[in-house]
Every structure is written in structure tokens, then in C-alpha cells.
Amino acid sequence: MSELGAQLEISATATGWKLSGEIDAHTAPLLATAMAELPAGDVTVDVAGVSFMDSSGLRVLIEAATRARDGGGDLIIANPTPGISRLVEISGLGGQLRLDDDD
């Protein structure tokens, strides 16, 4: 589980972001700020390097997915770890978040 000193690295890519670290109540605001301006079209968030994510991270991704769809695109969660896939599944958000493990 996450500790107060949890860190999240956010790297911009040509189509979105690559994330590494933990997404929790302490780091989710940083992610929300980074994702405030979405690129046009489909946006990819590569989460292969995310070791932990809680509901705070899900909230940020749901908000970004809604904004992407409002702009005519979609938010693609690339390379989800089994933990992230399970979190999306048990939260009932599979219909709102697009998981793609083929990237």
C-alpha cells in the first residue's frame, strides 16, 4: 500500500502520458494537473510502470476519459497491470475506461 512519500513520474508522449510509480490520494492531484489539457483525438495513458492505484487515480482517469470523449476522442489505458485491470473490474468502470494491453 502507498505511503505518504509515494511518488509518481509523469512523462509526456506524442499521444498522451507514460506513468510510473503510485497513484493515490497524494499523487492523484499531480496527475490531474498534468492531464488538465488533453491532446486532440485519442489519448493514451501507459500505466505499465504503475505499481499501485486506488480510487483517487480512477477518478482522475474517469474525468479525463469524459473530457476526451467530449472532444471527440477517447482515453486509452495502455498496458494495465493485473492490479489496475482488477481495480477497474471490481469498481464496475469497465464500460467507462478503455483498457488496452496490446500497446
trRosetta pair geometry for C-beta under 8 A, 3 or more apart (Angstrom, degrees):
i j d omega theta_ij theta_ji phi_ij phi_ji
1 52 7.0 128 -137 -144 31 150
2 6 4.4 -13 -161 -66 103 146
2 22 4.9 148 -106 166 110 149
2 24 4.1 -102 14 -28 173 162
2 25 8.0 165 88 27 147 77
2 26 7.0 -170 152 25 134 115
2 52 5.5 -174 -60 109 92 148
2 54 7.2 -94 1 -19 131 122
3 6 5.8 150 60 -48 57 81
4 26 6.6 140 -152 -80 45 156
6 21 6.9 126 172 165 82 106
6 22 4.2 -74 -167 70 122 133
6 24 5.7 50 76 33 166 122
6 26 5.4 129 54 67 108 130
6 27 5.7 -96 111 -28 108 120
6 52 7.6 -88 -138 68 134 126
7 21 4.8 -101 102 -144 67 144
7 22 6.9 86 57 32 38 90
7 27 7.0 114 -165 -92 17 133
8 19 6.5 -23 -170 -162 98 98
8 20 7.3 148 -160 79 52 45
8 21 4.1 -162 -106 80 43 131
8 22 6.1 -104 -72 64 87 48
8 23 5.9 73 -103 -81 138 64
8 27 3.9 116 -9 -172 129 140
8 30 6.0 158 67 80 123 133
8 31 6.4 -55 134 -56 155 101
9 19 7.0 148 80 -159 60 46
9 20 4.4 -10 56 62 108 97
9 21 5.4 125 7 -18 72 120
9 49 7.6 -38 61 116 107 140
10 17 5.6 -23 -166 -164 88 128
10 18 7.8 147 -158 74 42 48
10 19 5.9 -9 -104 -105 66 75
10 30 7.0 -169 -13 137 135 102
10 31 6.4 168 -82 -106 136 68
10 34 4.7 -60 147 -120 160 173
11 17 6.5 139 73 -160 46 70
11 18 4.5 -19 64 59 103 97
11 19 7.8 -166 24 -73 73 31
11 20 7.7 27 -3 4 106 105
12 16 7.8 -148 -151 127 57 25
12 17 6.0 -46 -106 -101 42 72
13 16 5.6 2 56 63 102 55
13 17 6.2 173 11 -98 91 15
13 18 5.5 85 -41 -24 119 95
13 44 7.0 -51 76 78 134 105
13 46 7.1 62 -15 3 152 120
15 39 6.6 -133 -154 67 39 152
15 42 7.0 -1 -172 100 116 82
15 43 6.6 172 159 -138 74 40
15 44 4.6 40 111 22 114 108
16 39 6.6 -118 -77 23 56 120
16 43 4.4 114 -93 -177 113 74
16 44 4.1 -167 21 62 137 54
16 45 5.3 -106 151 -66 137 53
16 46 7.5 141 89 -10 114 77
16 76 7.7 -151 -22 55 161 85
17 34 6.6 82 -100 136 151 125
17 35 6.9 -85 -8 -82 145 93
17 44 7.8 -168 38 98 47 59
17 45 5.3 5 62 -121 91 74
17 46 7.1 -144 106 29 50 75
18 45 8.0 165 -90 -164 27 47
18 46 4.3 -13 -115 62 74 117
18 48 7.9 -26 -155 36 92 94
18 49 7.1 58 165 19 89 124
19 23 7.0 7 171 -54 145 118
19 31 7.3 17 -112 -113 131 118
19 45 6.5 18 -11 -180 116 92
19 46 6.7 176 20 84 69 60
19 47 5.4 -3 57 -109 115 61
19 49 6.2 -165 104 67 52 95
19 50 5.3 19 110 -63 112 104
20 49 3.2 -32 -106 126 82 137
20 50 6.8 -132 -119 -67 25 50
21 27 6.9 -158 114 -142 122 168
21 49 7.1 21 -11 131 47 99
21 50 6.8 -21 64 -119 39 59
21 51 6.8 -52 -172 20 20 97
22 27 6.0 133 96 17 73 148
22 50 7.1 111 -104 -161 28 75
22 51 5.9 -48 -75 64 77 90
22 52 4.3 2 -127 60 96 102
22 53 7.3 -175 -162 -73 56 49
23 27 5.5 -113 -123 90 44 115
23 28 5.8 81 -177 -80 82 75
23 31 6.1 13 -128 -28 110 154
23 50 6.0 -16 -5 -147 106 125
23 52 7.1 -166 38 100 57 63
23 53 4.3 12 61 -117 107 85
23 54 7.2 -156 104 27 71 62
23 56 6.8 -158 150 90 79 92
23 57 3.3 77 127 -90 125 129
23 60 7.4 -117 -173 39 126 136
24 27 5.8 67 43 28 63 93
24 28 6.5 -108 100 -28 19 97
24 52 6.6 -2 -52 118 108 110
24 53 7.3 -159 -65 -138 61 35
24 54 5.0 51 -120 19 76 116
24 56 5.6 77 -177 46 32 132
24 57 6.9 -31 -70 -33 29 102
25 28 6.2 -33 -121 16 22 118
25 54 7.1 -30 -31 70 75 133
25 56 4.7 179 -81 -57 52 156
26 29 8.0 -70 171 21 25 98
27 30 5.2 -51 -165 35 60 118
27 31 6.4 59 141 -20 80 102
27 56 8.0 121 63 110 64 131
27 57 7.9 8 86 -78 96 98
28 31 5.5 -56 -149 39 38 112
28 32 6.2 42 153 -23 70 104
28 56 3.7 -124 -35 148 156 108
28 57 5.5 -134 -98 -73 103 53
28 59 6.9 46 -171 61 143 103
28 60 5.1 -164 -163 -34 93 130
29 32 5.5 -50 -144 35 34 115
29 33 6.4 37 156 -20 65 103
30 33 5.9 -54 -152 34 29 111
30 34 6.5 28 151 -17 64 107
31 34 5.6 -55 -147 37 33 111
31 35 6.1 12 160 -3 68 113
31 57 6.9 36 52 -124 162 77
31 60 5.0 64 103 163 115 164
32 35 6.1 -68 -141 49 26 98
32 36 6.8 58 151 -63 61 81
32 60 4.8 -120 -74 -123 84 110
32 63 7.2 22 -127 71 100 142
33 36 5.7 -19 -158 -26 34 116
35 38 6.5 23 -176 -77 75 82
35 45 7.8 -7 -100 -90 131 127
35 60 6.7 111 45 172 141 103
35 64 4.8 -41 157 -97 138 130
38 43 5.2 -71 -162 -68 106 153
38 64 6.4 139 -80 -159 126 88
38 67 5.6 152 -3 114 141 117
38 68 5.5 -131 174 -84 161 78
38 71 6.6 -175 86 20 124 156
38 73 7.6 -159 142 58 128 136
38 75 8.0 -80 -135 -86 139 98
39 43 5.7 145 50 -98 89 95
40 71 6.5 -133 -130 157 61 125
40 72 7.7 4 -167 66 82 107
40 73 6.7 154 170 -40 44 134
41 71 8.0 -78 -27 121 20 108
41 72 7.2 -38 -97 100 41 92
41 73 4.4 114 168 -98 22 126
42 68 7.3 56 -133 -178 37 126
42 73 4.6 -165 -68 -168 36 106
42 74 5.1 -8 -118 53 86 79
42 75 7.7 171 -161 -82 64 20
42 76 6.0 29 178 -14 109 115
43 64 7.1 -104 90 161 146 111
43 68 5.1 -120 18 -109 117 133
43 73 6.1 91 -13 124 80 139
43 74 7.4 -153 31 94 69 40
43 75 5.2 -21 70 -111 101 66
43 76 6.9 177 86 22 45 75
44 76 4.7 -26 -106 71 70 107
44 78 5.1 23 -170 -20 104 127
44 100 8.0 -66 -130 56 99 132
44 103 6.9 137 -159 -114 135 160
45 61 7.0 -133 57 -119 161 102
45 64 7.5 75 -43 107 141 153
45 75 6.6 9 -2 -175 112 96
45 76 7.1 170 24 83 66 53
45 77 5.6 -24 70 -111 99 58
45 78 6.7 172 78 20 40 82
46 49 7.6 48 125 11 92 91
46 78 4.5 -34 -100 76 65 113
46 79 5.4 29 -155 35 78 119
46 103 6.7 -124 -105 105 98 142
47 50 4.3 -31 -172 8 86 127
47 53 7.4 -18 -163 -42 134 145
47 77 5.9 -7 2 -170 126 90
47 78 6.9 150 15 70 72 54
47 79 6.1 -175 58 84 59 80
47 80 5.6 22 71 -104 121 57
47 81 6.8 -103 123 -5 98 85
47 84 5.7 84 123 -76 143 174
48 78 7.4 -38 -34 116 93 81
48 79 3.7 -25 -64 132 97 137
48 81 7.0 120 -139 -57 38 83
50 53 5.6 21 158 -45 132 110
50 57 7.9 122 -164 -157 145 160
50 81 6.4 -137 75 -2 82 123
50 84 6.4 66 86 -61 126 132
51 81 7.7 71 -114 -30 29 170
52 83 7.2 -55 -112 130 44 152
53 57 3.9 -83 -161 60 100 156
53 58 7.1 117 148 -43 110 73
53 83 7.2 142 33 120 86 106
53 84 5.5 44 36 -102 133 92
53 87 6.2 -145 87 40 99 170
54 57 6.1 112 54 12 46 97
54 58 7.5 -88 125 -1 37 96
54 87 7.7 -143 -125 -139 27 142
55 58 5.1 -49 -146 36 45 117
55 59 6.3 53 154 -27 70 98
55 91 7.2 151 -108 -109 89 137
56 59 5.8 -49 -154 28 30 114
56 60 6.9 29 150 -16 61 103
57 60 5.7 -53 -152 34 37 111
57 61 6.4 31 153 -15 68 107
58 61 5.7 -61 -148 41 32 109
58 62 6.1 34 155 -21 69 107
58 87 6.7 -141 -67 143 121 116
58 88 7.2 167 -117 -93 112 67
58 91 6.1 -65 -144 138 163 178
58 93 6.4 154 -165 12 120 168
58 97 7.7 -91 -147 -48 82 149
59 62 5.8 -54 -145 35 29 111
59 63 6.4 28 156 -17 63 107
60 63 5.9 -57 -150 37 29 110
60 64 6.3 26 153 -16 64 109
61 64 5.7 -55 -144 40 32 110
61 65 6.1 36 154 -23 66 105
61 75 6.8 169 -171 137 77 146
61 77 6.6 25 -157 -80 138 120
61 97 6.0 33 134 -112 122 125
62 65 5.6 -52 -145 35 30 113
62 66 6.5 33 154 -20 63 104
62 93 6.7 -89 -85 -149 114 136
62 96 5.9 17 -126 138 93 132
62 97 6.8 -75 -85 -64 68 102
63 66 5.8 -53 -151 33 31 113
63 67 6.6 27 152 -15 64 105
64 67 5.7 -55 -148 39 34 109
64 68 6.2 37 153 -23 67 105
64 75 5.3 105 117 -99 94 151
65 68 5.6 -51 -145 35 31 113
65 69 6.4 28 156 -16 64 106
65 74 7.2 5 -149 -167 81 59
65 75 3.8 -107 -98 33 70 130
65 96 6.2 119 102 161 151 81
65 97 6.0 -123 -63 -101 158 64
65 98 7.5 153 -129 8 124 86
66 69 6.0 -57 -149 38 29 108
66 70 6.3 32 152 -21 64 107
67 70 5.5 -52 -146 35 33 115
67 71 6.4 24 155 -11 64 109
68 71 5.9 -67 -155 44 30 106
68 73 4.6 -76 178 85 88 96
68 74 5.6 81 128 -156 124 9
68 75 4.4 153 19 -46 155 84
69 72 7.7 90 -171 -42 32 9
69 73 7.0 -107 -82 73 32 47
69 74 6.2 41 -80 -99 77 58
69 75 7.7 -69 -33 -4 82 86
74 98 5.9 29 162 7 121 150
75 97 7.2 -52 93 -136 108 69
75 98 6.6 155 87 35 58 101
76 98 5.2 -53 -111 97 58 116
76 100 5.1 -7 -174 10 106 132
76 103 7.7 119 138 -50 124 138
77 80 5.4 41 133 -64 110 109
77 84 7.3 -149 163 147 134 132
77 88 7.7 176 63 -68 162 150
77 97 5.7 19 -8 171 133 107
77 98 6.4 159 17 84 80 55
77 99 5.0 -35 74 -105 108 59
77 100 6.7 149 74 22 51 73
78 100 5.2 -30 -104 77 63 98
78 101 7.5 136 -166 -99 50 30
78 103 3.8 -19 -155 31 122 150
79 100 7.8 -14 -25 95 44 67
79 101 6.0 90 -109 -133 33 60
79 103 5.6 -90 -37 65 89 102
80 84 4.2 -127 -164 88 97 119
80 85 4.7 123 120 -57 127 82
80 88 7.4 -39 -155 0 158 134
80 99 4.9 -40 -4 -147 142 112
80 100 8.0 112 -8 49 96 36
80 101 6.0 -79 37 -79 77 94
81 84 4.9 93 50 8 77 99
81 85 7.0 -141 91 -3 39 87
82 85 5.6 -55 -145 39 33 113
82 86 6.1 34 156 -20 67 108
83 86 5.7 -56 -146 37 28 111
83 87 6.3 32 154 -22 64 105
84 87 5.5 -49 -146 33 34 114
84 88 6.5 33 155 -16 64 103
84 99 7.8 160 119 -118 102 122
85 88 6.0 -57 -153 37 30 109
85 89 6.3 30 151 -20 64 110
85 99 6.1 94 -110 -155 85 161
85 101 7.7 -12 -75 -58 130 127
86 89 5.4 -56 -146 38 32 115
86 90 6.1 19 163 -10 69 108
87 90 6.4 -58 -138 42 25 99
87 91 6.1 19 162 -15 61 116
88 91 6.1 -66 -144 41 24 107
88 93 5.2 -96 -156 73 72 98
88 94 5.7 104 143 -78 99 64
88 97 5.4 -107 -137 67 128 134
88 99 6.3 171 64 -52 166 129
89 92 8.0 33 168 -63 29 29
89 94 5.9 38 -103 -60 54 116
92 95 8.0 -19 162 18 65 98
93 96 4.8 -63 -166 49 79 109
93 97 5.2 40 137 4 104 108
94 97 6.9 -70 -125 54 24 81
94 99 7.6 -52 -136 2 75 115
100 103 5.7 71 118 -24 108 102
